[in-house]
Amino acid sequence: MKQKENMKTPNNGFACRLKALVKLSLLLVILSIQLKVYAQEDVEPAIVDGRVTEEEFGEPLEKAIVQIRGSGVYTITNRFGYFRMKLPPAFFELEAIHPGIFSEFYNVSTYEGILTPMGAVRLEPVAVGRLQQRDIASRIDITKTPSATRNTPVINMMAQQGGTDFNELFTGEPSVYLLENGGGYGSSEISVRGFAANQNQVVFNGISLNNPETGRMNTALYPGLSDWGHQAQFTSGVASGKQSELGQTSLINVLPFMPHKKFGVNVLASAGMNGYLKTAATVHSGLSDRKIAFTLKLDRTAGDGIPDFTGFESYGMYLNLFKEYSHMHSFLLTSVMKTWKADLRNRPDSISRISSYGIDHNSGWGFLDNSELGWNGSFGIANLSVLTHNWHMRVHTRLVSQLYLELENSAQTYPQGMMNGMTPYEIPATDRGLVDFDAISAANSEQTISETDGISTLAGVSRTTRYGLQTQLIHEIDDDNKVFLSADLEQYTSDHFAGATDLLGASGFMSNADINGNDQAATNFVEANFLPKTGKADKVDYDYRSFIRKGGLAAKLERSGNRAFGYAETGIYVKSLKREDYFSYETNDSHGTTDWITQFGWRLSTGLTYRLNEFHSIRFNSGASGSPTRFDVLFPAGNNWENTSAKNQNLYTGELAYVLNSARFFVSLRGYAMYQQNRTDIQRYGLNADEEYAVLSGLNQFHRGVELSGQITYFKRYNLHVSASYGKWTFKNSANAKIYDESNQLLSESDLPFDGYKTDNCPPISLYARNEFNLLKGLEINVNYYRSFASYAPLLVHDFDNDAVPEQLKLPAFDKLGAGVSYYHEFRKKQNIHVFADVQNILGSEYINQIYSNKSGDAFGSNLALYGKGMSWRAGLSITF
């Protein structure tokens, strides 16, 4: 009998396949007939709609492909995952596909003239450990949140992995301005709603990447977010988070990609303008029987730079290791590393020189012995390791804790000295506008060099250690109420000193250490190797150490209902700062130290989203916060002199929005008002010869405006994205200005009437439009346009010397045109290919991106400024198998 059964099996299998083939053929015939009937409009079409979400968290998936299997009929979901299709009455197999998420099939029957709602189409993720990652990170549900929040589509993140500047992802957000103050390699910053870039916060895998001393977010690890990020969430204004301290004006939360459940390999290559080349390889081990999975990614990025001579080269490593011990305990280890060497446009130049030599010109660059050389650059190595433990204490209670350690060894190069009575930036340029390093080297070789009669290149070295613990208790009270309780501790220490990197042909460098006449020359240099050599370098200037300690608590309550979602959140923290100076050139009092300076910070926020019906909602959001004085503002001088004028900086915010969300339309109209109180600013430009720096305190800013963000789907698969912002960003009241010399002696003090003047270097009026054409399944072509105007120059302390009401320079408007293409295709067994390319500033528009001084009329050309990037392009290919 067994032999007979075995004999029958192949015949039965063939019969089954033949039967299935016949059914499929009949289905295609019926479908073609139905489509013809539908095309002739003899039959009223049926409508199918629904919302594609990922299964684990129910988060909507933008740009998912929803298609009728076996045909070319498909559509694309909008930013809230909604889709709608017009179909002939028939029986279909509907498939939903999304990059990085498993596809799913659904059987659907449609009837003439009847709406068939599918509800939530849930896709299973390919990755593991996402719950452990998400609990501690500041991820919020955009369908509920009252704040202005946007999730970057995964497909856009995948294309960005072939780029450099991570912040380009946020070009289309209202009231967002990209400061191109770096060299095109992750060093640029973001201004939101007219406030300084260092008031934003960037969180990666639950850990803030902002520098604790300056608040700046262009840290050494910042470029890696293009390589390691799987999803990015951008929030303007009041943000909800899991940390006690949050940025006051916006939050960028980045979740890294996780180990996959199945073994897989991805390779990526991207090339572009000026020798740009990025290569990367990723390996996913798959989830073993012992519940272990890991991901390892290695990448290299190099190029001659987008502006001329701003070359860069970096190597990156990403490791994510997941282990589940039981249903109660699991661990996630994430470790990232970057080693880099980059040449930056970190010093503004006069408008007249840029006009003479072109927008790619950088006066800090030139040639020595026919080799490129510069003195404005950076190099170093940085590592961040995070261990996350998820303890599922009870069914509705979880405790998530993170231990993290960040190590950084970096340097910023700069020139120092005098030659023929001129500073380095006063030396005449070559006929190309470059520094004549050959002439400097020849002059150096003819004399003994000191800090006053010769020029060499120095490096400001920073050796930093940051470690901490943060933990969060999550308890679901019931189906509608959830509470979060958080605590965090952090210790930051950084050693800063100057060392020589290049003597430019000099036989020795008599450093500041020789002030006491010891005839000591620098012989051990700071070198930009793969592992930078800084530890044994001679310190040619004083060095100092900064210490920052922080501890805080936060609590949040969320309540969800059928029509309403609300939250209330608070945080309080204490921060202690200390500075120690070591003056190597002093025989007495060579060591100076401050006492610990303790300050308190706090924040409060609340918000409400009320759904009028399925498509319309009203959203209200408000918050207040007080931020302690930053380290670089408290200690602005070259020693431990304390700035007593610095005070806590407060910010008060209110927002009201109307949101329309349907399958074809998304509209968000938001009005906001933000009042900032007691900001302190340190000015170093536009001062006289005997003045070292100026302290402006008591600066108050009142920013209000309207933001529009929308998406329209037309012609079935074409999407038009539009964002626009109009703001009135002004100073209020007067500010106190104190000018000091290099010995921290007060030279002058005055009250400056800042009231009514515009905040600087941020356009309150901007427009962005992006038209996406989904020509074929998985193929998207886009054309984008950006226009910015009504931006102003900063007011400096001496602008008020001769005029009680000085004119504030208004910058010329500018626009940029860009285009891109992306093609994503999944094969069987979840193998895929992704091809992408884009071009920016196609027309090569010249524009002032950022200005540092305020002179009009005949003196306009002497203003210091940075111009934006010219035309650039890149193209890449990613394959997963």
Residue pairs with C-beta under 8 A, 6 or more apart in sequence:
24 70
27 70
27 91
28 70
28 71
30 90
31 68
31 70
31 71
31 88
31 90
31 92
34 43
34 88
34 89
34 90
35 71
35 73
35 88
37 43
37 88
38 45
38 86
38 87
38 88
43 88
43 89
43 112
44 112
44 113
45 86
45 87
45 88
45 112
45 113
46 86
46 87
46 88
46 89
46 110
46 111
46 112
46 113
46 114
46 115
46 116
47 84
47 85
47 86
47 87
47 114
47 115
47 116
48 84
48 85
48 87
48 94
48 108
48 110
48 115
48 116
48 118
49 82
49 83
49 84
49 85
49 115
49 116
49 117
49 118
49 663
50 66
50 82
50 83
50 117
50 118
50 119
50 120
50 121
51 60
51 77
51 80
51 81
51 82
51 83
51 119
51 120
51 121
52 60
52 61
52 64
52 66
52 77
52 81
52 83
52 96
52 98
52 120
52 121
52 123
53 59
53 60
53 61
53 81
53 120
53 121
53 122
53 123
54 61
54 98
54 101
54 122
54 123
54 124
54 125
55 122
55 123
55 124
55 125
56 124
56 125
56 130
56 131
57 130
57 134
58 120
58 122
58 141
59 141
59 151
60 77
60 79
60 80
60 81
60 82
60 142
60 143
61 77
61 81
61 98
61 101
61 123
61 154
62 77
62 78
62 79
62 80
62 81
62 151
62 153
63 76
63 77
63 98
63 153
63 154
63 155
64 76
64 77
64 81
64 83
64 96
64 97
64 98
64 101
64 123
65 74
65 75
65 76
65 96
65 97
65 98
65 777
65 778
66 74
66 75
66 76
66 77
66 83
66 85
66 94
66 95
66 96
66 121
67 73
67 74
67 75
67 94
67 95
67 97
67 777
68 74
68 87
68 92
68 93
68 94
68 95
69 92
69 93
69 94
69 95
69 105
70 93
72 777
73 85
73 87
74 717
74 777
75 83
75 84
75 85
75 716
75 717
76 83
76 713
76 717
76 719
76 774
77 83
78 661
78 663
78 664
78 666
78 711
78 713
78 719
79 142
79 150
79 151
79 153
79 666
79 711
80 142
80 143
80 661
80 666
82 661
82 662
82 663
83 663
84 663
84 664
87 110
88 110
89 110
89 111
89 112
90 109
90 110
91 107
91 108
91 109
91 110
92 107
92 108
92 109
92 110
93 105
93 106
93 107
93 108
94 105
94 106
94 107
94 108
94 118
94 121
95 103
95 104
95 105
95 106
96 103
96 104
96 106
96 121
96 123
97 103
97 826
98 123
98 154
99 154
99 155
99 158
99 824
99 832
99 834
100 125
100 126
100 127
100 154
100 158
100 230
100 257
101 123
101 124
101 125
101 126
101 154
102 123
102 124
102 125
102 126
102 830
103 123
103 826
104 121
104 122
104 123
104 124
106 118
106 121
108 116
108 118
109 116
110 116
126 260
126 261
126 262
126 830
127 257
127 258
127 259
127 260
127 261
128 258
128 259
128 260
128 261
128 287
128 293
128 322
128 324
129 258
129 259
129 293
129 320
129 322
129 324
129 330
129 332
130 258
131 390
132 322
132 330
132 331
132 332
132 388
132 389
132 390
132 400
133 205
133 206
133 255
133 256
133 258
133 332
133 388
134 255
135 390
135 398
135 400
135 472
135 474
136 206
136 242
136 388
136 400
136 401
136 402
136 470
136 472
137 203
137 205
137 206
137 242
137 253
137 255
138 203
138 206
138 233
138 239
138 240
138 241
138 242
138 243
138 246
138 251
138 253
139 233
139 253
139 255
140 147
140 149
140 233
140 235
140 240
142 149
142 150
142 151
142 233
143 661
144 560
144 565
144 609
145 235
145 240
145 565
145 607
145 609
145 619
146 565
146 567
146 607
146 608
146 609
146 619
146 620
146 621
146 655
146 657
147 235
147 236
147 237
147 238
147 239
147 240
147 607
147 619
147 621
147 655
148 174
148 235
148 236
148 237
148 655
148 657
148 668
148 670
148 707
148 709
149 233
149 234
149 235
149 236
150 173
150 233
150 234
150 235
150 709
151 231
151 232
151 233
152 169
152 170
152 231
152 232
152 233
152 234
154 230
154 231
155 822
155 824
155 834
156 169
157 169
157 229
157 230
157 231
157 232
158 824
158 834
158 836
158 878
159 820
159 822
159 834
159 836
159 838
159 876
160 166
160 168
160 169
160 226
160 229
161 226
161 227
161 268
161 270
161 280
161 878
162 268
162 269
162 270
162 278
162 836
162 874
162 876
162 878
163 226
163 270
163 278
163 874
164 184
164 185
164 186
164 223
164 226
164 276
164 278
164 301
164 303
164 312
165 178
165 184
165 185
165 186
165 188
165 223
165 226
166 186
166 222
166 223
166 225
166 226
166 229
167 178
167 188
167 189
167 190
168 178
169 232
169 234
170 176
170 178
170 190
170 234
170 252
171 178
171 768
171 784
171 786
172 721
172 723
172 768
172 770
172 784
173 234
173 236
173 709
173 723
174 236
174 670
174 707
174 708
174 709
174 723
174 724
174 725
174 766
174 768
175 192
175 193
175 194
175 236
175 705
175 707
175 725
175 727
175 764
175 766
176 190
176 191
176 192
176 236
177 190
177 191
177 192
177 761
177 762
177 763
177 766
177 788
178 188
178 189
178 190
178 191
179 188
179 189
179 190
179 191
179 197
179 761
179 849
179 850
180 188
180 345
180 849
180 850
180 866
180 868
180 869
181 187
181 188
181 189
181 345
181 346
181 849
181 850
181 866
182 188
182 189
182 218
182 342
182 344
182 345
182 346
183 305
183 306
183 307
183 310
183 311
183 312
183 342
183 343
183 344
183 345
183 346
184 305
184 306
184 307
184 310
184 312
184 869
184 872
185 223
185 301
185 305
185 310
185 312
185 314
185 340
185 342
186 218
186 222
186 223
186 224
186 225
186 226
187 218
187 222
187 223
187 342
187 344
187 346
187 378
188 218
189 197
189 198
189 216
189 217
189 218
190 197
190 200
190 217
190 250
190 252
191 197
191 761
191 762
192 200
192 236
192 249
192 250
193 236
193 237
193 249
193 250
193 672
193 674
193 703
193 705
193 727
193 729
194 701
194 703
194 727
194 729
194 759
194 762
194 764
195 248
195 249
195 674
195 676
195 701
195 703
195 759
195 762
197 216
197 217
198 210
198 214
198 215
198 216
198 217
198 630
199 215
199 247
199 248
199 249
199 250
200 210
200 217
200 247
200 249
200 250
200 251
200 252
201 208
201 210
201 217
201 239
201 241
201 246
201 247
201 250
201 251
201 252
202 208
202 209
202 210
202 217
202 222
202 225
202 252
202 254
203 209
203 241
203 243
203 251
203 252
203 253
203 254
204 221
204 225
204 228
204 229
204 254
204 256
204 384
205 254
205 255
205 256
205 334
205 386
205 388
206 242
206 386
206 388
206 402
206 470
207 384
207 386
207 402
207 404
207 406
208 243
208 245
209 217
209 219
209 221
209 222
210 216
210 217
210 219
210 247
211 217
211 219
212 466
212 490
212 492
212 548
212 550
212 631
213 492
213 494
213 546
213 548
213 630
213 631
213 632
214 630
214 631
214 632
215 630
217 252
219 382
219 408
220 338
220 340
220 380
220 381
220 382
220 408
220 410
221 336
221 338
221 382
221 384
221 406
223 301
223 314
223 338
223 340
224 316
224 318
224 336
224 338
225 232
225 254
227 280
227 297
227 299
227 316
227 318
228 254
228 256
228 257
228 297
228 316
228 318
228 336
229 254
229 255
229 256
229 257
230 255
230 256
230 257
230 258
231 254
231 255
232 252
232 253
232 254
232 255
233 251
233 252
233 253
233 254
233 255
234 250
234 251
234 252
234 253
235 250
235 251
235 252
235 253
236 249
236 250
236 707
237 249
237 250
237 621
237 623
237 653
237 655
237 672
237 674
238 605
238 607
238 621
238 622
238 623
238 653
238 655
239 246
239 247
239 250
239 251
240 556
240 567
240 569
240 605
240 607
241 251
241 253
241 554
242 470
242 472
242 484
242 486
242 554
242 556
243 470
243 486
243 488
243 552
243 554
243 571
244 486
244 487
244 488
244 552
244 553
244 554
244 571
244 572
244 573
244 601
244 603
245 550
245 552
245 571
245 573
245 601
245 603
245 627
246 571
246 603
246 625
248 625
248 627
248 649
248 651
248 676
249 651
249 674
256 318
256 320
256 334
256 336
257 295
257 320
258 295
258 320
258 322
259 284
259 285
259 286
259 287
259 293
259 294
259 295
259 320
259 321
259 322
260 284
260 286
260 287
260 293
260 295
261 286
261 287
261 293
262 284
262 286
262 287
262 830
263 284
263 285
263 286
264 283
264 284
264 286
264 830
264 880
264 881
265 281
265 282
265 283
265 284
265 880
265 881
266 280
266 281
266 282
266 284
266 878
266 879
266 880
266 881
267 280
267 281
267 282
267 878
267 879
268 278
268 279
268 280
268 281
268 282
268 299
268 876
268 877
268 878
268 879
269 277
269 278
269 279
269 280
269 876
269 877
270 276
270 277
270 278
270 279
270 874
270 875
270 876
270 877
271 277
271 278
271 874
271 875
271 876
272 303
272 872
272 873
272 874
272 875
273 306
273 871
273 872
273 873
273 874
274 303
274 304
274 305
274 306
274 308
274 872
275 302
275 303
275 304
276 302
276 303
276 304
276 306
276 874
277 301
277 302
277 303
278 299
278 300
278 301
278 302
278 876
279 299
279 300
280 297
280 298
280 299
280 300
281 297
281 298
281 299
282 295
282 296
282 297
282 318
283 295
283 296
283 297
284 293
284 294
284 295
285 292
285 293
285 294
285 295
286 293
287 293
287 322
291 323
291 324
291 325
291 330
292 321
292 322
292 323
293 321
293 322
294 319
294 320
294 321
294 322
295 318
295 319
295 320
296 317
296 318
296 319
297 316
297 317
297 318
297 319
298 315
298 316
298 317
298 318
299 315
299 316
299 317
299 318
300 313
300 314
300 315
300 316
301 312
301 313
301 314
301 316
302 311
302 312
302 313
302 314
303 311
303 312
304 310
304 311
305 311
305 312
305 343
306 869
306 870
306 872
307 345
307 359
307 360
307 362
307 869
307 870
308 360
308 361
308 362
308 365
309 343
309 362
309 365
309 372
309 374
310 342
310 343
310 344
310 345
310 362
311 342
311 343
311 372
312 340
312 341
312 342
312 343
313 340
313 341
313 342
314 338
314 339
314 340
314 341
314 342
315 338
315 339
315 340
315 530
316 336
316 337
316 338
316 339
317 335
317 336
317 337
318 335
318 336
318 337
319 333
319 334
319 335
319 336
320 332
320 333
320 334
320 335
321 332
321 333
321 334
322 330
322 331
322 332
323 330
323 331
323 332
324 330
325 331
327 392
328 391
328 392
328 393
329 389
329 390
329 391
329 392
330 389
330 390
331 387
331 388
331 389
331 390
332 387
332 388
332 390
333 385
333 386
333 387
333 388
334 385
334 386
334 388
335 383
335 384
335 385
335 386
336 383
336 384
336 385
337 381
337 382
337 383
337 384
338 381
338 382
339 380
339 381
339 382
339 530
339 531
340 378
340 379
340 380
340 381
341 377
341 378
341 379
341 528
342 377
342 378
342 379
343 365
343 374
343 376
343 377
343 378
344 376
344 377
344 378
345 362
345 364
345 376
345 866
346 376
346 378
346 412
347 363
347 364
347 376
347 425
348 850
348 851
348 852
348 864
348 865
348 866
349 361
349 362
349 363
349 864
349 865
349 866
350 861
350 862
350 863
350 864
350 865
351 848
351 860
351 861
351 862
351 863
351 864
351 865
352 861
352 862
353 361
353 363
353 429
353 433
354 361
354 865
354 867
355 861
356 433
357 429
357 432
357 433
358 433
359 846
359 867
359 868
359 869
359 870
360 870
361 432
361 433
361 434
362 374
362 376
363 425
363 429
363 433
363 434
363 435
364 374
364 375
364 376
364 415
364 435
365 372
365 373
365 374
365 434
365 435
366 372
366 373
366 374
366 430
366 434
366 435
366 436
366 437
367 373
367 434
367 437
367 438
368 437
368 438
368 441
368 504
369 438
373 437
373 502
374 413
374 435
375 413
375 414
375 415
375 424
375 435
375 457
375 502
376 413
376 414
377 412
377 413
378 410
378 411
378 412
378 413
379 410
379 411
379 413
379 528
379 532
380 408
380 409
380 410
380 411
380 532
381 408
381 409
381 410
381 530
381 531
381 532
382 406
382 407
382 408
382 409
382 410
383 406
383 407
383 408
384 404
384 405
384 406
385 404
385 405
385 406
386 402
386 403
386 404
387 402
387 403
387 404
388 400
388 401
388 402
389 400
389 401
389 402
390 398
390 399
390 400
391 398
391 399
391 400
391 401
392 398
393 399
396 475
396 476
396 477
397 473
397 474
397 475
397 476
398 473
398 474
399 471
399 472
399 473
399 474
400 471
400 472
400 474
401 469
401 470
401 471
401 472
402 469
402 470
402 471
403 467
403 468
403 469
404 467
404 468
404 469
404 470
405 465
405 466
405 467
406 464
406 465
406 466
406 467
407 464
407 465
407 466
408 462
408 463
408 464
409 461
409 462
409 463
409 464
409 532
409 534
410 461
410 462
410 464
410 532
411 459
411 460
411 461
411 462
411 499
411 501
411 526
411 528
411 532
411 534
412 459
412 460
413 457
413 458
413 459
413 460
413 501
414 457
414 458
414 459
414 460
415 424
415 425
415 455
415 456
415 457
415 458
416 424
416 451
416 455
416 456
416 457
416 458
417 424
417 449
417 450
417 451
417 452
417 453
417 454
417 455
417 456
418 451
418 452
418 453
418 454
418 455
419 427
419 440
419 443
419 453
419 454
419 455
420 443
424 435
424 455
427 435
427 436
427 440
427 455
428 436
429 435
429 436
430 436
437 504
440 455
440 504
440 505
441 504
441 505
442 505
443 454
444 454
444 455
444 456
444 503
444 504
444 505
444 506
445 505
445 506
445 507
447 453
447 454
448 507
448 508
448 510
449 456
449 503
449 506
449 507
449 508
449 509
449 510
450 510
450 514
451 510
451 511
451 512
454 506
454 509
455 504
456 500
456 502
456 503
456 504
456 506
456 509
457 500
457 501
457 502
457 503
457 504
458 498
458 499
458 500
458 501
458 540
458 541
459 498
459 499
459 500
459 501
459 526
459 534
460 496
460 497
460 498
461 495
461 496
461 497
461 498
461 499
461 526
461 534
461 537
462 494
462 495
462 496
463 494
463 495
463 534
463 535
464 492
464 493
464 494
464 495
465 492
465 493
465 494
466 490
466 491
466 492
466 493
467 490
467 491
468 488
468 489
468 490
468 491
468 550
469 488
469 489
470 486
470 487
470 488
470 489
471 486
471 487
471 488
472 484
472 485
472 486
472 487
473 484
473 485
473 486
474 482
474 483
474 484
475 482
475 483
475 485
476 482
477 483
479 560
480 559
480 560
480 561
481 557
481 558
481 559
481 560
482 557
482 558
482 560
483 555
483 556
483 557
483 558
484 554
484 555
484 556
484 557
484 558
485 553
485 554
485 555
486 553
486 554
486 555
486 556
486 571
487 551
487 552
487 553
487 554
488 550
488 551
488 552
488 554
488 573
489 550
489 551
490 548
490 549
490 550
490 551
491 548
491 549
492 546
492 547
492 548
492 549
492 550
493 545
493 546
493 547
493 548
494 545
494 546
495 543
495 544
495 545
496 543
496 544
496 545
496 546
497 539
497 541
497 542
497 543
497 544
498 539
498 540
498 541
498 542
498 543
499 522
499 524
499 525
499 526
499 534
499 537
499 538
499 539
499 540
500 509
500 511
500 522
500 525
500 526
500 537
500 538
500 540
501 525
501 526
501 527
501 528
502 525
503 509
503 522
508 521
508 522
508 523
509 521
509 522
509 540
510 519
510 520
510 521
511 520
511 521
511 522
511 538
511 540
511 541
512 540
512 541
512 542
512 584
512 585
513 520
513 538
513 539
513 540
513 541
513 584
513 585
514 520
514 521
514 585
515 585
516 585
516 586
516 587
522 538
522 540
523 538
524 536
524 537
524 538
525 533
525 537
525 538
526 532
526 533
526 534
526 537
527 533
539 584
541 584
542 581
542 582
542 583
542 584
542 585
542 638
542 639
543 581
543 582
543 584
544 579
544 580
544 581
544 582
544 639
544 640
545 579
545 580
545 582
546 577
546 578
546 579
546 631
546 635
547 576
547 577
547 578
547 579
547 580
547 596
548 575
548 576
548 577
548 578
548 631
549 575
549 576
550 573
550 574
550 575
550 576
551 573
551 574
552 571
552 572
552 573
552 574
552 601
553 571
553 572
553 573
554 569
554 570
554 571
554 572
555 569
555 570
555 571
556 567
556 568
556 569
556 570
557 567
557 568
557 569
558 565
558 566
558 567
559 565
559 566
559 567
563 610
563 611
564 608
564 609
564 610
564 611
565 608
565 609
566 606
566 607
566 608
566 609
567 605
567 606
567 607
568 605
568 606
569 603
569 604
569 605
569 606
570 602
570 603
570 604
570 605
571 602
571 603
572 600
572 601
572 602
572 603
573 600
573 601
573 602
574 598
574 599
574 600
574 601
575 598
575 599
575 600
575 601
575 628
576 596
576 597
576 598
576 599
577 596
577 597
577 599
577 631
577 634
578 593
578 594
578 595
578 596
578 597
579 593
579 594
579 631
579 635
579 640
580 591
580 592
580 593
580 594
580 640
581 591
581 592
581 593
581 639
581 640
582 590
582 591
583 589
583 590
583 591
583 592
583 639
584 590
592 639
592 640
593 640
594 635
594 640
594 642
597 634
597 642
599 628
599 629
599 648
600 626
600 628
600 648
601 625
601 626
601 627
601 628
601 648
602 625
602 626
603 623
603 624
603 625
603 626
604 623
604 624
604 625
605 621
605 622
605 623
605 624
606 621
606 622
606 623
607 619
607 620
607 621
607 622
608 619
608 620
608 621
609 617
609 618
609 619
610 617
610 618
610 619
611 617
612 618
615 660
615 661
615 662
616 658
616 659
616 660
617 658
617 659
617 661
618 656
618 657
618 658
618 659
619 655
619 656
619 657
619 658
619 659
620 655
620 656
620 657
621 653
621 654
621 655
621 657
622 653
622 654
622 655
623 652
623 653
624 650
624 651
624 652
624 653
625 650
625 651
626 648
626 649
626 650
626 651
627 648
627 649
627 650
627 651
628 648
629 643
629 646
629 647
629 648
629 649
629 680
632 682
633 643
633 646
633 680
633 682
634 642
634 643
634 646
635 641
635 642
635 643
636 643
636 682
636 693
636 695
637 692
637 693
637 740
637 744
638 742
639 744
641 744
643 680
643 695
645 680
645 695
645 697
645 736
645 738
646 680
646 695
646 697
647 678
647 680
647 697
648 678
649 676
649 677
649 678
649 679
649 680
650 676
650 677
650 678
651 674
651 675
651 676
651 677
652 674
652 675
652 677
653 672
653 673
653 674
653 675
654 672
654 673
655 670
655 671
655 672
656 670
656 671
656 672
657 668
657 669
657 670
657 671
658 667
658 668
658 669
658 670
659 666
659 667
659 668
659 669
660 666
660 667
660 668
661 667
663 713
664 712
664 713
664 714
665 710
665 711
665 712
665 713
666 709
666 710
666 711
666 712
667 708
667 709
667 710
668 707
668 708
668 709
668 710
669 706
669 707
669 708
670 706
670 707
670 708
670 709
671 704
671 705
671 706
671 707
672 703
672 704
672 705
672 706
672 707
673 702
673 703
673 704
674 701
674 702
674 703
674 704
675 700
675 701
675 702
675 703
675 732
676 699
676 700
676 701
676 702
676 703
677 700
678 697
678 698
678 699
678 700
679 699
679 700
679 701
680 695
680 696
680 697
680 698
680 699
681 695
681 696
681 699
682 693
682 694
682 695
682 696
683 693
683 694
683 696
683 796
683 797
684 692
684 693
684 694
685 796
685 852
685 853
685 864
686 796
686 797
686 798
686 799
686 853
686 854
687 693
687 694
687 739
687 797
687 798
688 798
690 741
690 747
691 739
691 740
691 741
691 747
692 740
692 741
692 742
692 744
693 739
693 740
694 737
694 738
694 739
694 740
694 796
694 797
695 737
695 738
695 739
695 740
696 735
696 736
696 737
696 752
696 797
697 735
697 736
697 738
698 733
698 734
698 735
698 736
699 731
699 735
699 754
700 731
700 732
700 733
700 735
701 729
701 730
701 731
701 732
701 759
702 729
702 730
702 731
702 732
703 727
703 728
703 729
703 730
703 759
704 727
704 728
705 725
705 726
705 727
705 728
705 729
705 764
706 725
706 726
706 727
707 723
707 724
707 725
708 722
708 723
708 724
708 725
709 722
709 723
710 721
710 722
710 723
711 719
711 720
711 721
711 722
712 719
712 720
712 722
713 719
714 720
717 773
717 774
718 771
718 772
718 773
718 774
719 771
719 772
719 774
720 769
720 770
720 771
720 772
721 768
721 769
721 770
721 771
721 772
722 767
722 768
722 769
722 770
723 767
723 768
724 766
724 767
724 768
725 764
725 765
725 766
726 764
726 765
727 764
727 765
728 764
729 758
729 759
729 762
729 764
730 756
730 757
730 758
730 759
731 754
731 755
731 756
731 757
731 758
731 759
732 754
732 755
733 754
733 755
734 751
734 752
734 753
734 754
734 755
735 751
735 752
735 754
736 749
736 750
736 751
736 752
737 749
737 750
737 751
737 752
737 797
738 746
738 748
738 749
739 746
739 747
739 748
739 749
739 797
740 746
740 747
741 747
750 797
750 800
752 795
752 797
752 800
753 800
753 804
753 805
754 795
757 792
757 795
757 808
758 764
758 792
758 808
759 792
760 791
760 792
760 793
760 794
760 795
760 851
761 791
761 792
761 793
761 794
761 850
761 851
762 791
763 788
763 789
763 790
763 791
764 790
764 791
765 788
765 789
765 790
766 786
766 787
766 788
766 789
767 785
767 786
767 787
768 784
768 785
768 786
768 787
769 784
769 785
770 782
770 783
770 784
770 785
771 782
771 783
771 784
772 780
772 781
772 782
773 780
773 781
773 782
774 780
775 781
778 823
778 824
778 825
779 821
779 822
779 823
780 821
780 822
780 823
781 819
781 820
781 821
782 819
782 820
782 821
782 822
783 817
783 818
783 819
784 817
784 818
784 819
784 820
785 815
785 816
785 817
785 818
786 815
786 816
786 818
787 813
787 814
787 815
787 816
788 813
788 814
788 815
788 847
789 813
789 814
790 810
790 813
791 810
791 811
792 808
792 809
792 810
792 811
793 808
793 809
793 810
793 811
793 851
793 853
793 854
793 863
794 851
794 852
794 853
794 854
795 806
795 808
795 854
796 853
796 854
799 806
799 854
800 806
806 854
807 856
808 854
809 851
809 854
809 855
809 856
809 860
809 863
811 848
811 851
812 847
812 848
814 845
814 846
814 847
814 848
814 868
815 845
816 840
816 841
816 843
816 845
816 847
816 868
817 841
817 842
817 843
817 845
818 838
818 839
818 840
818 841
818 842
819 838
819 839
819 842
820 836
820 837
820 838
820 839
821 835
821 836
821 837
821 838
822 834
822 835
822 836
823 833
823 834
823 835
823 836
824 832
824 833
824 834
825 832
825 833
825 834
826 832
827 833
830 880
831 880
831 881
832 879
832 880
833 877
833 878
833 879
833 880
834 877
834 878
834 879
835 876
835 877
835 878
836 875
836 876
836 877
836 878
837 873
837 874
837 875
837 876
838 873
838 874
838 875
839 871
839 872
839 873
840 869
840 871
840 872
840 873
841 868
841 869
841 870
841 871
841 872
842 871
843 871
844 870
844 871
845 868
846 867
846 868
846 870
847 867
847 868
848 865
848 866
848 867
848 868
849 865
849 866
849 867
849 868
850 865
850 866
851 863
851 864
851 865
851 866
852 863
852 864
852 865
853 862
853 863
853 864
854 863
855 862
855 863
